[in-house]
Amino acid sequence: METNFDIFKRLQNGRPLWITAVPGIEEARMRVDRLEAIAPGEYLIYSQTKGIIVEYVNG
């Protein structure tokens, strides 16, 4: 069973803005790639299972 990952965008004030939750890290990476194409910025992928940020993406 795949775990869920939350995607956040870091706002200019440094706070995270929740975007969506997806099943699986590969799906999260694909979503972030699409989001960066529309709205460049810093994105975070958070593992709900581990309770940590597993990836930072700065586009």
Distance bins in CASP14 RR format, pairs under 12 A and 6 or more apart:
PFRMAT RR
TARGET T0000
AUTHOR 0000-0000-0000
RMODE 2
METHOD distances of the structure
MODEL  1
1 23 0 0 0 0 1 0 0 0 0 0 0
1 24 0 0 0 0 0 1 0 0 0 0 0
1 49 0 0 0 0 0 1 0 0 0 0 0
2 21 0 0 0 0 0 1 0 0 0 0 0
2 22 0 0 0 0 1 0 0 0 0 0 0
2 23 1 0 1 0 0 0 0 0 0 0 0
2 24 1 0 1 0 0 0 0 0 0 0 0
2 25 0 0 0 0 1 0 0 0 0 0 0
2 26 0 0 0 0 1 0 0 0 0 0 0
2 27 0 0 0 0 1 0 0 0 0 0 0
2 28 0 0 0 0 0 1 0 0 0 0 0
2 47 0 0 0 0 0 1 0 0 0 0 0
2 48 0 0 0 0 0 1 0 0 0 0 0
2 49 0 0 0 0 1 0 0 0 0 0 0
3 21 0 0 0 0 0 1 0 0 0 0 0
3 22 0 0 0 0 0 1 0 0 0 0 0
3 23 1 0 0 1 0 0 0 0 0 0 0
3 24 1 0 0 1 0 0 0 0 0 0 0
3 25 0 0 0 0 1 0 0 0 0 0 0
3 26 0 0 0 0 0 1 0 0 0 0 0
3 27 0 0 0 0 0 1 0 0 0 0 0
3 28 0 0 0 0 0 1 0 0 0 0 0
3 45 0 0 0 0 0 1 0 0 0 0 0
3 46 0 0 0 0 0 1 0 0 0 0 0
3 47 1 0 0 1 0 0 0 0 0 0 0
3 48 1 0 0 1 0 0 0 0 0 0 0
3 49 1 0 1 0 0 0 0 0 0 0 0
3 50 1 0 0 1 0 0 0 0 0 0 0
3 51 0 0 0 0 0 1 0 0 0 0 0
3 52 0 0 0 0 0 1 0 0 0 0 0
3 54 0 0 0 0 0 1 0 0 0 0 0
4 20 0 0 0 0 0 1 0 0 0 0 0
4 21 1 0 1 0 0 0 0 0 0 0 0
4 22 1 0 0 1 0 0 0 0 0 0 0
4 23 1 0 1 0 0 0 0 0 0 0 0
4 24 1 0 0 1 0 0 0 0 0 0 0
4 25 0 0 0 0 0 1 0 0 0 0 0
4 27 0 0 0 0 1 0 0 0 0 0 0
4 28 0 0 0 0 1 0 0 0 0 0 0
4 45 0 0 0 0 0 1 0 0 0 0 0
4 46 0 0 0 0 1 0 0 0 0 0 0
4 47 0 0 0 0 1 0 0 0 0 0 0
4 48 1 0 1 0 0 0 0 0 0 0 0
4 49 1 0 0 1 0 0 0 0 0 0 0
4 50 0 0 0 0 0 1 0 0 0 0 0
4 51 0 0 0 0 0 1 0 0 0 0 0
4 54 0 0 0 0 0 1 0 0 0 0 0
5 18 0 0 0 0 0 1 0 0 0 0 0
5 19 0 0 0 0 0 1 0 0 0 0 0
5 20 0 0 0 0 1 0 0 0 0 0 0
5 21 1 0 0 1 0 0 0 0 0 0 0
5 22 1 0 1 0 0 0 0 0 0 0 0
5 23 1 0 0 1 0 0 0 0 0 0 0
5 24 1 0 1 0 0 0 0 0 0 0 0
5 25 1 0 1 0 0 0 0 0 0 0 0
5 26 0 0 0 0 1 0 0 0 0 0 0
5 27 1 0 0 1 0 0 0 0 0 0 0
5 28 1 0 1 0 0 0 0 0 0 0 0
5 29 0 0 0 0 1 0 0 0 0 0 0
5 30 0 0 0 0 0 1 0 0 0 0 0
5 31 0 0 0 0 1 0 0 0 0 0 0
5 32 0 0 0 0 1 0 0 0 0 0 0
5 43 0 0 0 0 0 1 0 0 0 0 0
5 44 0 0 0 0 1 0 0 0 0 0 0
5 45 1 0 1 0 0 0 0 0 0 0 0
5 46 1 0 0 1 0 0 0 0 0 0 0
5 47 1 0 1 0 0 0 0 0 0 0 0
5 48 1 0 0 1 0 0 0 0 0 0 0
5 49 0 0 0 0 1 0 0 0 0 0 0
5 50 0 0 0 0 1 0 0 0 0 0 0
5 51 0 0 0 0 0 1 0 0 0 0 0
5 52 0 0 0 0 0 1 0 0 0 0 0
5 53 0 0 0 0 0 1 0 0 0 0 0
5 54 1 0 0 1 0 0 0 0 0 0 0
5 55 0 0 0 0 1 0 0 0 0 0 0
6 16 0 0 0 0 1 0 0 0 0 0 0
6 17 0 0 0 0 0 1 0 0 0 0 0
6 18 1 0 0 1 0 0 0 0 0 0 0
6 19 1 0 0 1 0 0 0 0 0 0 0
6 20 1 0 0 1 0 0 0 0 0 0 0
6 21 1 0 1 0 0 0 0 0 0 0 0
6 22 0 0 0 0 1 0 0 0 0 0 0
6 23 0 0 0 0 0 1 0 0 0 0 0
6 24 0 0 0 0 0 1 0 0 0 0 0
6 25 0 0 0 0 0 1 0 0 0 0 0
6 27 0 0 0 0 0 1 0 0 0 0 0
6 28 0 0 0 0 1 0 0 0 0 0 0
6 31 0 0 0 0 0 1 0 0 0 0 0
6 32 0 0 0 0 0 1 0 0 0 0 0
6 43 0 0 0 0 0 1 0 0 0 0 0
6 44 0 0 0 0 1 0 0 0 0 0 0
6 45 1 0 0 1 0 0 0 0 0 0 0
6 46 1 0 1 0 0 0 0 0 0 0 0
6 47 0 0 0 0 1 0 0 0 0 0 0
6 48 1 0 0 1 0 0 0 0 0 0 0
6 49 0 0 0 0 0 1 0 0 0 0 0
6 50 0 0 0 0 0 1 0 0 0 0 0
6 51 0 0 0 0 1 0 0 0 0 0 0
6 52 0 0 0 0 0 1 0 0 0 0 0
6 53 0 0 0 0 1 0 0 0 0 0 0
6 54 0 0 0 0 0 1 0 0 0 0 0
6 55 0 0 0 0 0 1 0 0 0 0 0
7 16 0 0 0 0 1 0 0 0 0 0 0
7 17 0 0 0 0 1 0 0 0 0 0 0
7 18 1 0 0 1 0 0 0 0 0 0 0
7 19 1 0 1 0 0 0 0 0 0 0 0
7 20 1 0 1 0 0 0 0 0 0 0 0
7 21 1 0 0 1 0 0 0 0 0 0 0
7 22 1 0 0 1 0 0 0 0 0 0 0
7 24 0 0 0 0 0 1 0 0 0 0 0
7 25 0 0 0 0 0 1 0 0 0 0 0
7 27 0 0 0 0 1 0 0 0 0 0 0
7 28 1 0 1 0 0 0 0 0 0 0 0
7 29 0 0 0 0 1 0 0 0 0 0 0
7 30 0 0 0 0 0 1 0 0 0 0 0
7 31 1 0 1 0 0 0 0 0 0 0 0
7 32 1 0 0 1 0 0 0 0 0 0 0
7 33 0 0 0 0 0 1 0 0 0 0 0
7 34 0 0 0 0 0 1 0 0 0 0 0
7 35 1 0 0 1 0 0 0 0 0 0 0
7 36 0 0 0 0 0 1 0 0 0 0 0
7 42 0 0 0 0 0 1 0 0 0 0 0
7 43 1 0 0 1 0 0 0 0 0 0 0
7 44 1 0 0 1 0 0 0 0 0 0 0
7 45 1 0 1 0 0 0 0 0 0 0 0
7 46 1 0 0 1 0 0 0 0 0 0 0
7 47 0 0 0 0 0 1 0 0 0 0 0
7 48 0 0 0 0 0 1 0 0 0 0 0
7 53 0 0 0 0 0 1 0 0 0 0 0
7 54 0 0 0 0 0 1 0 0 0 0 0
7 55 0 0 0 0 1 0 0 0 0 0 0
7 56 0 0 0 0 0 1 0 0 0 0 0
7 57 0 0 0 0 1 0 0 0 0 0 0
8 14 0 0 0 0 0 1 0 0 0 0 0
8 15 0 0 0 0 1 0 0 0 0 0 0
8 16 1 1 0 0 0 0 0 0 0 0 0
8 17 1 0 0 1 0 0 0 0 0 0 0
8 18 1 0 1 0 0 0 0 0 0 0 0
8 19 1 0 0 1 0 0 0 0 0 0 0
8 20 0 0 0 0 1 0 0 0 0 0 0
8 21 0 0 0 0 0 1 0 0 0 0 0
8 28 0 0 0 0 0 1 0 0 0 0 0
8 31 0 0 0 0 0 1 0 0 0 0 0
8 32 0 0 0 0 1 0 0 0 0 0 0
8 35 0 0 0 0 0 1 0 0 0 0 0
8 41 0 0 0 0 0 1 0 0 0 0 0
8 42 0 0 0 0 1 0 0 0 0 0 0
8 43 1 0 0 1 0 0 0 0 0 0 0
8 44 1 0 1 0 0 0 0 0 0 0 0
8 45 0 0 0 0 1 0 0 0 0 0 0
8 46 1 0 0 1 0 0 0 0 0 0 0
8 53 0 0 0 0 1 0 0 0 0 0 0
8 54 0 0 0 0 0 1 0 0 0 0 0
8 55 0 0 0 0 0 1 0 0 0 0 0
8 56 0 0 0 0 0 1 0 0 0 0 0
8 57 0 0 0 0 0 1 0 0 0 0 0
9 15 0 0 0 0 1 0 0 0 0 0 0
9 16 1 0 0 1 0 0 0 0 0 0 0
9 17 1 0 1 0 0 0 0 0 0 0 0
9 18 0 0 0 0 1 0 0 0 0 0 0
9 19 1 0 1 0 0 0 0 0 0 0 0
9 20 0 0 0 0 0 1 0 0 0 0 0
9 31 0 0 0 0 0 1 0 0 0 0 0
9 32 0 0 0 0 1 0 0 0 0 0 0
9 35 1 0 0 1 0 0 0 0 0 0 0
9 36 0 0 0 0 1 0 0 0 0 0 0
9 38 0 0 0 0 0 1 0 0 0 0 0
9 39 1 0 0 1 0 0 0 0 0 0 0
9 40 0 0 0 0 0 1 0 0 0 0 0
9 41 1 0 0 1 0 0 0 0 0 0 0
9 42 1 0 0 1 0 0 0 0 0 0 0
9 43 1 0 1 0 0 0 0 0 0 0 0
9 44 1 0 0 1 0 0 0 0 0 0 0
9 45 0 0 0 0 0 1 0 0 0 0 0
9 46 0 0 0 0 0 1 0 0 0 0 0
9 56 0 0 0 0 0 1 0 0 0 0 0
9 57 0 0 0 0 1 0 0 0 0 0 0
9 58 0 0 0 0 0 1 0 0 0 0 0
9 59 0 0 0 0 0 1 0 0 0 0 0
10 16 1 0 1 0 0 0 0 0 0 0 0
10 17 1 0 0 1 0 0 0 0 0 0 0
10 18 0 0 0 0 0 1 0 0 0 0 0
10 19 0 0 0 0 0 1 0 0 0 0 0
10 39 0 0 0 0 0 1 0 0 0 0 0
10 40 0 0 0 0 0 1 0 0 0 0 0
10 41 1 0 0 1 0 0 0 0 0 0 0
10 42 1 0 1 0 0 0 0 0 0 0 0
10 43 1 0 0 1 0 0 0 0 0 0 0
10 44 1 0 0 1 0 0 0 0 0 0 0
10 45 0 0 0 0 0 1 0 0 0 0 0
10 46 0 0 0 0 0 1 0 0 0 0 0
10 53 0 0 0 0 0 1 0 0 0 0 0
10 56 0 0 0 0 1 0 0 0 0 0 0
10 57 0 0 0 0 0 1 0 0 0 0 0
10 58 0 0 0 0 1 0 0 0 0 0 0
10 59 0 0 0 0 0 1 0 0 0 0 0
11 17 1 0 1 0 0 0 0 0 0 0 0
11 18 0 0 0 0 0 1 0 0 0 0 0
11 19 0 0 0 0 0 1 0 0 0 0 0
11 39 0 0 0 0 0 1 0 0 0 0 0
11 41 0 0 0 0 1 0 0 0 0 0 0
11 42 0 0 0 0 1 0 0 0 0 0 0
11 43 0 0 0 0 0 1 0 0 0 0 0
11 44 0 0 0 0 0 1 0 0 0 0 0
12 41 0 0 0 0 1 0 0 0 0 0 0
12 42 0 0 0 0 0 1 0 0 0 0 0
14 41 0 0 0 0 0 1 0 0 0 0 0
14 42 0 0 0 0 1 0 0 0 0 0 0
14 44 0 0 0 0 0 1 0 0 0 0 0
15 42 0 0 0 0 0 1 0 0 0 0 0
15 44 0 0 0 0 0 1 0 0 0 0 0
16 42 0 0 0 0 1 0 0 0 0 0 0
16 43 0 0 0 0 1 0 0 0 0 0 0
16 44 1 0 0 1 0 0 0 0 0 0 0
16 45 0 0 0 0 0 1 0 0 0 0 0
16 46 0 0 0 0 1 0 0 0 0 0 0
16 53 0 0 0 0 1 0 0 0 0 0 0
16 56 0 0 0 0 0 1 0 0 0 0 0
17 35 0 0 0 0 0 1 0 0 0 0 0
17 39 0 0 0 0 0 1 0 0 0 0 0
17 41 0 0 0 0 0 1 0 0 0 0 0
17 42 0 0 0 0 0 1 0 0 0 0 0
17 43 0 0 0 0 1 0 0 0 0 0 0
17 44 0 0 0 0 1 0 0 0 0 0 0
18 43 0 0 0 0 0 1 0 0 0 0 0
18 44 0 0 0 0 1 0 0 0 0 0 0
18 45 0 0 0 0 0 1 0 0 0 0 0
18 46 0 0 0 0 1 0 0 0 0 0 0
18 48 0 0 0 0 0 1 0 0 0 0 0
19 28 0 0 0 0 0 1 0 0 0 0 0
19 31 1 0 0 1 0 0 0 0 0 0 0
19 32 0 0 0 0 1 0 0 0 0 0 0
19 34 0 0 0 0 0 1 0 0 0 0 0
19 35 1 0 0 1 0 0 0 0 0 0 0
19 36 0 0 0 0 0 1 0 0 0 0 0
19 38 0 0 0 0 0 1 0 0 0 0 0
19 39 0 0 0 0 1 0 0 0 0 0 0
19 41 0 0 0 0 0 1 0 0 0 0 0
19 43 1 0 0 1 0 0 0 0 0 0 0
19 44 0 0 0 0 1 0 0 0 0 0 0
19 45 0 0 0 0 0 1 0 0 0 0 0
19 46 0 0 0 0 0 1 0 0 0 0 0
19 57 0 0 0 0 0 1 0 0 0 0 0
20 27 0 0 0 0 1 0 0 0 0 0 0
20 28 0 0 0 0 1 0 0 0 0 0 0
20 30 0 0 0 0 0 1 0 0 0 0 0
20 31 1 0 0 1 0 0 0 0 0 0 0
20 32 0 0 0 0 0 1 0 0 0 0 0
20 34 0 0 0 0 0 1 0 0 0 0 0
20 35 0 0 0 0 1 0 0 0 0 0 0
20 43 0 0 0 0 0 1 0 0 0 0 0
20 45 0 0 0 0 0 1 0 0 0 0 0
20 46 0 0 0 0 0 1 0 0 0 0 0
21 27 0 0 0 0 1 0 0 0 0 0 0
21 28 0 0 0 0 1 0 0 0 0 0 0
21 31 0 0 0 0 0 1 0 0 0 0 0
21 45 0 0 0 0 0 1 0 0 0 0 0
21 46 0 0 0 0 1 0 0 0 0 0 0
21 47 0 0 0 0 0 1 0 0 0 0 0
21 48 1 0 0 1 0 0 0 0 0 0 0
21 49 0 0 0 0 0 1 0 0 0 0 0
22 28 1 0 1 0 0 0 0 0 0 0 0
22 29 0 0 0 0 1 0 0 0 0 0 0
22 30 0 0 0 0 1 0 0 0 0 0 0
22 31 1 0 1 0 0 0 0 0 0 0 0
22 32 0 0 0 0 1 0 0 0 0 0 0
22 34 0 0 0 0 0 1 0 0 0 0 0
22 35 0 0 0 0 0 1 0 0 0 0 0
22 45 0 0 0 0 1 0 0 0 0 0 0
22 46 0 0 0 0 0 1 0 0 0 0 0
22 47 0 0 0 0 0 1 0 0 0 0 0
22 48 0 0 0 0 0 1 0 0 0 0 0
23 30 0 0 0 0 0 1 0 0 0 0 0
23 31 0 0 0 0 0 1 0 0 0 0 0
23 47 0 0 0 0 0 1 0 0 0 0 0
23 48 0 0 0 0 0 1 0 0 0 0 0
23 49 0 0 0 0 0 1 0 0 0 0 0
24 30 0 0 0 0 1 0 0 0 0 0 0
24 31 0 0 0 0 0 1 0 0 0 0 0
24 45 0 0 0 0 1 0 0 0 0 0 0
24 46 0 0 0 0 0 1 0 0 0 0 0
24 47 0 0 0 0 1 0 0 0 0 0 0
24 48 0 0 0 0 0 1 0 0 0 0 0
24 49 0 0 0 0 0 1 0 0 0 0 0
24 54 0 0 0 0 0 1 0 0 0 0 0
24 55 0 0 0 0 0 1 0 0 0 0 0
25 31 0 0 0 0 0 1 0 0 0 0 0
25 32 0 0 0 0 0 1 0 0 0 0 0
25 45 1 0 0 1 0 0 0 0 0 0 0
25 46 0 0 0 0 0 1 0 0 0 0 0
25 47 1 0 0 1 0 0 0 0 0 0 0
25 48 0 0 0 0 0 1 0 0 0 0 0
25 49 0 0 0 0 0 1 0 0 0 0 0
25 50 0 0 0 0 0 1 0 0 0 0 0
25 54 1 0 0 1 0 0 0 0 0 0 0
25 55 1 0 0 1 0 0 0 0 0 0 0
26 32 0 0 0 0 0 1 0 0 0 0 0
26 33 0 0 0 0 0 1 0 0 0 0 0
26 45 0 0 0 0 0 1 0 0 0 0 0
26 55 0 0 0 0 0 1 0 0 0 0 0
27 33 0 0 0 0 0 1 0 0 0 0 0
27 34 0 0 0 0 0 1 0 0 0 0 0
27 45 0 0 0 0 0 1 0 0 0 0 0
28 34 0 0 0 0 0 1 0 0 0 0 0
28 35 0 0 0 0 0 1 0 0 0 0 0
28 43 0 0 0 0 1 0 0 0 0 0 0
28 44 0 0 0 0 1 0 0 0 0 0 0
28 45 1 0 1 0 0 0 0 0 0 0 0
28 46 0 0 0 0 1 0 0 0 0 0 0
28 47 0 0 0 0 1 0 0 0 0 0 0
28 48 0 0 0 0 0 1 0 0 0 0 0
28 53 0 0 0 0 0 1 0 0 0 0 0
28 54 0 0 0 0 1 0 0 0 0 0 0
28 55 1 0 0 1 0 0 0 0 0 0 0
28 57 0 0 0 0 1 0 0 0 0 0 0
29 35 0 0 0 0 0 1 0 0 0 0 0
29 36 0 0 0 0 0 1 0 0 0 0 0
29 43 0 0 0 0 1 0 0 0 0 0 0
29 45 1 0 0 1 0 0 0 0 0 0 0
29 54 0 0 0 0 0 1 0 0 0 0 0
29 55 1 0 0 1 0 0 0 0 0 0 0
29 56 0 0 0 0 0 1 0 0 0 0 0
29 57 1 0 0 1 0 0 0 0 0 0 0
30 36 0 0 0 0 0 1 0 0 0 0 0
30 37 0 0 0 0 0 1 0 0 0 0 0
30 45 0 0 0 0 0 1 0 0 0 0 0
30 57 0 0 0 0 0 1 0 0 0 0 0
31 37 0 0 0 0 0 1 0 0 0 0 0
31 38 0 0 0 0 0 1 0 0 0 0 0
31 43 0 0 0 0 1 0 0 0 0 0 0
31 45 0 0 0 0 1 0 0 0 0 0 0
31 55 0 0 0 0 0 1 0 0 0 0 0
31 57 0 0 0 0 0 1 0 0 0 0 0
32 38 0 0 0 0 0 1 0 0 0 0 0
32 39 0 0 0 0 0 1 0 0 0 0 0
32 40 0 0 0 0 0 1 0 0 0 0 0
32 41 0 0 0 0 1 0 0 0 0 0 0
32 42 0 0 0 0 0 1 0 0 0 0 0
32 43 1 0 1 0 0 0 0 0 0 0 0
32 44 0 0 0 0 1 0 0 0 0 0 0
32 45 1 0 0 1 0 0 0 0 0 0 0
32 46 0 0 0 0 0 1 0 0 0 0 0
32 54 0 0 0 0 0 1 0 0 0 0 0
32 55 0 0 0 0 1 0 0 0 0 0 0
32 56 0 0 0 0 0 1 0 0 0 0 0
32 57 1 0 1 0 0 0 0 0 0 0 0
32 58 0 0 0 0 0 1 0 0 0 0 0
32 59 0 0 0 0 1 0 0 0 0 0 0
33 40 0 0 0 0 0 1 0 0 0 0 0
33 43 0 0 0 0 1 0 0 0 0 0 0
33 45 0 0 0 0 0 1 0 0 0 0 0
33 55 0 0 0 0 0 1 0 0 0 0 0
33 57 0 0 0 0 1 0 0 0 0 0 0
33 59 0 0 0 0 1 0 0 0 0 0 0
34 40 0 0 0 0 0 1 0 0 0 0 0
34 43 0 0 0 0 0 1 0 0 0 0 0
34 57 0 0 0 0 0 1 0 0 0 0 0
35 41 0 0 0 0 1 0 0 0 0 0 0
35 42 0 0 0 0 0 1 0 0 0 0 0
35 43 1 0 0 1 0 0 0 0 0 0 0
35 44 0 0 0 0 0 1 0 0 0 0 0
35 45 0 0 0 0 0 1 0 0 0 0 0
35 57 0 0 0 0 1 0 0 0 0 0 0
35 59 0 0 0 0 1 0 0 0 0 0 0
36 42 0 0 0 0 1 0 0 0 0 0 0
36 43 1 0 0 1 0 0 0 0 0 0 0
36 57 1 0 0 1 0 0 0 0 0 0 0
36 58 0 0 0 0 1 0 0 0 0 0 0
36 59 1 0 1 0 0 0 0 0 0 0 0
37 43 0 0 0 0 0 1 0 0 0 0 0
37 59 0 0 0 0 1 0 0 0 0 0 0
38 59 0 0 0 0 0 1 0 0 0 0 0
39 59 0 0 0 0 1 0 0 0 0 0 0
40 57 0 0 0 0 0 1 0 0 0 0 0
40 58 0 0 0 0 1 0 0 0 0 0 0
40 59 1 0 1 0 0 0 0 0 0 0 0
41 56 0 0 0 0 0 1 0 0 0 0 0
41 57 0 0 0 0 1 0 0 0 0 0 0
41 58 1 0 0 1 0 0 0 0 0 0 0
41 59 1 0 1 0 0 0 0 0 0 0 0
42 53 0 0 0 0 0 1 0 0 0 0 0
42 55 0 0 0 0 0 1 0 0 0 0 0
42 56 1 0 0 1 0 0 0 0 0 0 0
42 57 1 0 0 1 0 0 0 0 0 0 0
42 58 1 0 1 0 0 0 0 0 0 0 0
42 59 1 0 0 1 0 0 0 0 0 0 0
43 53 0 0 0 0 0 1 0 0 0 0 0
43 54 0 0 0 0 0 1 0 0 0 0 0
43 55 0 0 0 0 1 0 0 0 0 0 0
43 56 1 0 0 1 0 0 0 0 0 0 0
43 57 1 0 1 0 0 0 0 0 0 0 0
43 58 1 0 0 1 0 0 0 0 0 0 0
43 59 1 0 0 1 0 0 0 0 0 0 0
44 51 0 0 0 0 0 1 0 0 0 0 0
44 52 0 0 0 0 0 1 0 0 0 0 0
44 53 1 0 1 0 0 0 0 0 0 0 0
44 54 0 0 0 0 1 0 0 0 0 0 0
44 55 1 0 0 1 0 0 0 0 0 0 0
44 56 1 0 1 0 0 0 0 0 0 0 0
44 57 1 0 0 1 0 0 0 0 0 0 0
44 58 0 0 0 0 1 0 0 0 0 0 0
45 51 0 0 0 0 0 1 0 0 0 0 0
45 52 0 0 0 0 0 1 0 0 0 0 0
45 53 1 0 0 1 0 0 0 0 0 0 0
45 54 1 0 1 0 0 0 0 0 0 0 0
45 55 1 0 1 0 0 0 0 0 0 0 0
45 56 1 0 0 1 0 0 0 0 0 0 0
45 57 1 0 0 1 0 0 0 0 0 0 0
46 52 1 0 0 1 0 0 0 0 0 0 0
46 53 1 0 1 0 0 0 0 0 0 0 0
46 54 1 0 0 1 0 0 0 0 0 0 0
46 55 0 0 0 0 1 0 0 0 0 0 0
46 56 0 0 0 0 0 1 0 0 0 0 0
47 53 1 0 0 1 0 0 0 0 0 0 0
47 54 1 0 1 0 0 0 0 0 0 0 0
47 55 0 0 0 0 1 0 0 0 0 0 0
48 54 0 0 0 0 0 1 0 0 0 0 0
END
